[in-house]
Amino acid sequence: MPGSPANPFRLKSPELLVAESGADLSGHGLKRHMGLFQLVCFGVGAIVGTGIFVGLSDSVAQAGPAVVVSFVLAALTCVFTAFAFAELGGAIPVSGSSYSFAYAGLGEGTAFLVGWCLLLEYGVSVSAVAVGWSQYVNELLHSLVGWQLPPALSAGPGDGGVVNLPAVIVIALAAVLLVRGVRESARATAAMAVLKLAILVAFCAVGFTAFRHGNLTPFAPAGLGGIGAGTTAAFFSYIGFDAITTAGEEAKNPRRNIPVAILVCLGLVTLLYCAVALAAIGAIGGPEVGGRPAALSYVVNQVTGSTLGGGVVAFGAVVAFGAVVAIASVVLAVMYGQTRILLSMSRDGLVPRVFERVSPKTSTPVSGTLVVAVVFAVPAAFSSLDAVVNLCTIGTLATMAVVNVVVIALRRREPGLARSFRVPLYPVVPLLGVGFCGYLMYETGWTTWVQFAAFLAAGCLVYALYGRRHSRLATGAVTPDATAVERQAV
């Protein structure tokens, strides 16, 4: 309700969200450069990285060969929510993603907390991914020249080093590319996505040549509990598919392309993850894969026992190179999503205005991107972030549950809203999405729940002290021509 600063339940209509962003018209400085192929590559770029190249070993350590079941269960959680993202992304094609959807369906207070959780999701995942990138850079250097960066420059204090220089470098490179323009970023992401998919397919081809059925037994050494823990660990491998919806204002024909890109991307990644897990475990066994850094390179070297390139370059170096490219593309894609969510929150007055400033030269939020790069680089340089990965997971699951609830809320409140895609088997699918998210949240453990409660309490405090007082919807400070644009948009 405009003019009611104390009301955290005020809603922003989907029409107003679209009108203020100009998503159906020319936009507020953002340009439409991303077609369907670029959107799919952007999604693959945001998902496929540390989770499979580094995190696979953690999931296998929990579930054993049954990690394939863990990947499928994690994928089901994402699929149910992907339907919700597809419906909302087609109906409200703006940069804010889950944040904007929550603003339209559940109110400003919930939207702010969703945005707060997204800061955690993207911040921790980018920093953690950058740390994983450092591991594979060293693996690549060792394979190529027999030399690695010293621990003092390739790990934070918690891992026996001083500063993780490669992690800082990859974040800085991503920031430079994002500042240059979305077209350049989309091209780079597409190229890296195609390359890393090719590397993973090649890994599967090599791994399956050494496949032994006996390596899959015992299939579930830790039972259902291990599968559940493995599912929670595997879920981190899927974080990022929602970033496709952050491109709502820079995508061509977003009402059609965003839903299609989400579903294609998630299906492709799930098939690939299961194939990679089967190839790795079938080749050398679960105990050998579990808990091993740079596991995919190790698997390939164990299987081939040979070299390429005239005995100079080990084939494992090819996988290491693919991991370096893959993880760099995740940093690029997720940082892109973070800057666009902050742009939407800033446009609404809930975070400082520096994040909504778009350069007329590059059509990108330059200042916001640089701030995000600095904030992400600090933890990447000095921490392994292992202690907060579960916190990132539970925050992501909470936002996904909210998106499913928003679908139900908007079906009731906005039955006439133009929807280019509709969740099938409504309301069963969104309710299953909430249920699966709740199950995985439960599996994170009580310690993570305590951390999450403290994190949400901090978010409520920030909203009360800043967001509630600066909300443009509360003060009536919406875009001057929003009403006129809204009439044209609908």
N, C-alpha and C positions, 0 to 999 in steps of 0.2 A: 504494500500500500504506500504510494508516494506520500511524503510528508509525515511519515510516522517513524522517526529515527529509532525508536525503542522496539520496533517489531521485527524480529528475525525471521518471520514466516511470510514476509511479503514476497510475492511472485513476480517474475518478469515473463510476460507472454512470449511464446515462440515467435510470433509475428514481430514483436518489438526487438527481440534478439537478432533476428535476421535483418530487420530494417536498420538497426544501429550499425551493424557490421557492414551493411551493403552487400551481403552474400549473394543476393539475387541480382545485384546491379554492378556498380563499378568497384565497390569496396573502399575502405579507408586507407589507401596507399598500398595495399597488398595486391599483387598481380597474379592472374590465373595462368600458371605455366605447367601444372601437373595433370597429365592425362591418366587413363586407367593403368597403363603399363607402369608409369612412374609411381603411381600410388601403391601398386602391388609390390614393386621393388622397395619403396619406402617402408612398407610394412615388414617385408623380409629383412630389410636393413635394420629396423628397430628391434626385431625379435632374435634373429639368428646371430649369436655371438658367444659371449662368455658362458651362457647357460648350457650350450652343447659342447663347446671347445674346452671349457674349464669345469663347469658345474656337473657334467655327466658323471665324473668320477665320484662326486659326493652323493648323487642319486643312487648310483650302483652300490656304493658302500652301505646305503640304508636298505635297499630292496633286493640286491642281487640281480639275477637275470629277470626277475619280475619287474624290473624298472620299466620294461615295455608296458606293463599294465599301469604303472605309475604315470607314464607319459600319456596314456590314453585317458586316464581319469582326470589328469590335469587339463588335457585338451577338452574333455567334455565340459568341465567347468567353464573353460574359455568359450566353447562353442555356444552354450546357452546364453552367455553374456554377449558373445559376438552378434547373435541375432538381435539383441537389444540395442547394441551399438549401431548395427546396420539400420534399424528402424529410426532411431533418433538422429543418426548422422545424415540420413536422407531427408528427414523432416526439418531438422535444425542445422543446416550446414554452416556452422560458424567455427571459429578457432578454439573456442573454450572447451570442447569435448565434454567430459563428464561434469565439469564445473557448470557449464552453461545448461546442460540437460537438467541438473539438479536445481538450478535457479528457476527454470520453467516449471518443474514438477513438484518440488518440495520446499522451495523458499530460499531466501538469501542466507540464513544462518547455516543450513545444511550445505548449500552451495559453497560457502566459504570453507567449511570443514573438508568438503571434497577437494577443493583446490589446495587446501593445506596438506591433505594426504597425497595429492599428486606431486607437490613439492618434495615430499619424502620419497615417493616412488621413483620419480625421475632423478632426483638428486643422488640418492643412494645407488640406484642402478648405474648411472653414468660414472660415478666415482668408482664403484666396484668393478665395472667393466674396464675402466682405464687401468685399474690395478691388474686385472687379468691380462690386459694387452701387454703390460710390462713383462709378464711371465713368458709369453710367446715371442716377444722381441728377443729376449735372451736365448730362447730355444732356437730361433732362426739364426741368430748370430753364431751360436755354438755349432749349428749344422753347416753353416757356410764357411766360417773362418776359424772355427775352433776357439773362439774367444767370447766372453760375456762381459756385460757391465758389472762392475764390482757391486756387492750387496749394499754398500753405502749409498749408491746412486740408483738402485733399482728396487728398493723396498723402504717402507716407512719404519719409524722407530720400533713399532710393535712387532715387526718381523726381522729385527736385527740390522736394519739399515738406518740411514739418516733422512733421505728424501727420495721419493719414487719419481725420478726425473722423466722416464718415458710416459708415465701416466699424465704428468703435467703437459708434456709435449703434444700428446694426442688430443687433449682437450683444447689446447691453444690452436692446433691446426683445424679442428672442427669449427671453432669460433671464427677463424679467418674465413673459412669457406662459407659459413652461414651469413657472415656480414656482406660478402660479395654479392649474394643474391640467391633467391630460391631456385632459379633455373639452373645455376651452376651446381647448387647443392643437390638438386634432383638428379642431374646427370651423373654426378659423382656417386650418389647413393645407388642408382641403377646399375652402374658399371661394377661397383663393389658387390652388390647383391648377386648379380649374374656370376661373378667370379667365385664367390664363396659357395654358391649352390653347386657349381661345377666341381669345386674341390671336395665337397662332401659326397657328391655322387661318385667321384673317383675313389674316395676313401671306402665307400661301401663296396665298390667293385673289387678293391684290393682285399678288404676284410673278408668278404664272402668266399674268396678263393681258399681261405684257410678255415672256413667254418666247420666246427665239430659239434654235433648234437650233444655230446657229453659235457661240453662246457656250459650248457644251460641247466645242468642239474647240480645240486638241488635248485629248483626253479625259484622258490621263495624261502630262502634260509631263515629269514626273520619272521615269517608268517604274515598275517594281515597287518600287524603293527608295522612291520618293515615296509610293506607296500604303502600304507598310509603316510609314514614318514617320508618315503621316497616320492610320493605324490606332492607333498608340500615342498620338498627340495626341487622336484621337477618343474613345479609351477613357475619358479623364478626364470626358467628357460623360455616361458611364453610372455613374460612381461614386455609390453611395448606394442602389442597389436592395436591397442586403443589409440596409439599415436596417429593412426591414419585419420581419425576424426578431427585431429588438430589442424589438418590441412584443408578444412572446409572452405576457407576463404581464398585459397590458392589453388584449388582443384578445378579442372574443367568439368562442367556438368556434374557438380557434386551430388545432386540428389540421386543420380543413377550410379555414378562411379564409386562413391564411398562405400555403399553397401556391398557392391560386387567385390571391391578390392579387399574388404575385411574378410569375407567368407573364402575367397580364393586363397588369400595369404595364409589364413589359419589352417585350411585343409592341406595345403602344400607343406607347411612347416611340420604339421603333425606326422604326415607320412615320412618325411625326411628324418625326423627325430627317432621314430621307431626303427627305421632301417639302419641308422647309424648305431643305435644302441645294440641291435641284434648283431650287426657286423662286428662291433668291437668285442662284445662278450663272447660271441660264437668263435671268434678267432683266438683269443688268449685266455678266456675265462673271467668270471666276475671278480674273484679275489685280486687278479692282476690289474684290472681296470680301476677298482674301487680305491678312492683316496689318493690317486696318482696325479700329480700336476702334469699339465700338457699331455693328457692321456692319449689323445688321438695320434699325435706324433709318435708316441711310444708304441702304440699298437701297430702302426704302419712299419716302423723299423723292425719290430719283432717278426712281423709276417714276412716282409721281403728279405731281410737279412742281406740286402744288396744295395747298390747305389745306382743313381742315374747320372747322366751327363759325363760319361767316361770315368766314373769312379770319383768324381769331385763332389757332387752334391747329393747327399742322402735324400731318399724319397721322402723321409719324414720332414725335410726342410720345405717340401712343397705344401704339406699340411700346415706346418708352422706359418708359412707365408699366407696361406688361406686364412688362418686364424687371425693373423695380424690385420689383414684386410677386413675380415668379418667383424672383428671387435671394433675397429675404427669406424665402420659404417654404423654400428649401434650407437656409439658416442655421438656421431653426427645426427642421426635420426632422432634420438631421444632428446638431445639438446634443442633441436628444432621444436619438438613438441612442447618442451618446457617453456621456451620463449613465447610461443603462441598462447599457451594457457595464461601466463603472466600478463600478456597483452590484453586478453579478455578481462581478467580480473582488474587490471589497471583502468581499462575503459569504463568499468563499473564503479571505480573509485575505491575498491576494497584493498588495493595495494598501491604504493607510490606511483606517480604518473610517469616516472622515467621509463617504465616498461611498455608504455603504449606509444612512445614516440617512434614513428616510422620515417626512415630517411627517404627524402624525395628522390635521391640519386639511385639508391639500390633497392628501394621498396622493401626494406627489411628493418626490424627493430634493432638498430645497431647498439644503442646504449644498453638496452635490456640484455642483448646477447653477451656483451662484454661483462656485465655484472654477473650473469649466470655462469660464465666461464670461470671467473675468479672464485666465486663461491664453490663451484664444483671441484676446482683444482686443489683447493686447500686440503679437504679430507683425503682426496686421492693421493696427494703427495706424502701425507704423514700417517695414514691409517690403512689397515687391511680391510676394515669395515665388516669383517665377519660377524661381529657382535650385533650388528643392526640389520643384517640381511633378512632375518625373520620379521623384524619390525617393518621393513619395506614390504615384505610379502603380505602381512596382515593388513597394512594400509591399502595396498592394491586391491586385495579381496574385498575390503569394506567399500571402496569406491565402485567396484563391479557389482556388488549387491545393491548399492544405491541405484545404479543405472537400471537394473532390472525392476526395481520398485518404481522408478520414474516412468517406465513404459506403462505400467498399470495405472499410475496416477494420471498420465496424460491421455490414456485411452478413455478414462472416465471424464476428465475435465475438458479435453479438447477433441471430441469425437470427429469433428470436421477438419482437423489438421491434415494438410496434404502430406501423405506418406508414400514415398516411392517404393518402400519395402515394408512388409508387415511381419512381425514375429509369428512363425507358424504355431499352431496348437495353443493359441493364447486362451487362458492365462497359465496353462500348465508349464510351458517352457520358461517364462520369466520366474515362476515360483521355483522350478527346479534349479534355475540359475542362482537364486538366493540360497536355496538349500545346499548346493554344492559349495558355494562360497563360504557358508557358515561352517560346513564340515572341515574344510581346509583351514579356516581360521582357528577352529578348535584344536586341530593337530599341531599348531605352532607352539602350544604349551602356555602354562599360566604366567611364566616370566615375561613372555612376549606380550601377553594381555595386559600385564601391569605397565609395561613400557608404553603400550599403545594408549592406555587410559591417560597416562601422564602427558603423552604427546597431544591427545585430543584436548586435554585440559589447557595446555599451553595455547592451542589453536583458539579455543573459546576466549581466552584472555586477550589474545591479539585482536580477535574480532570485536570484543567489547571495547577495547581501548582505541582501536584505529578504524577497522572496517565499518562498524556500525555508524560511526560518526561521520565518515567520509563517503558513504554510499550515495551515489548519484541518483539512484532510484528513490531513496528516502527524501532527498532534498529537491527532487524534481529536475535535477540538472542532467537531463537526457539530451541526446543529440538534437539540436534545434529543429531540424527538418525530419526527425524520425517518424512523426505521424504521417507526413506526406509520403515519405519513402515507403512506409509500411503499407499504405493503401496501394502503391504501385506493386510492391513485392507480392502481395496476395491477389 
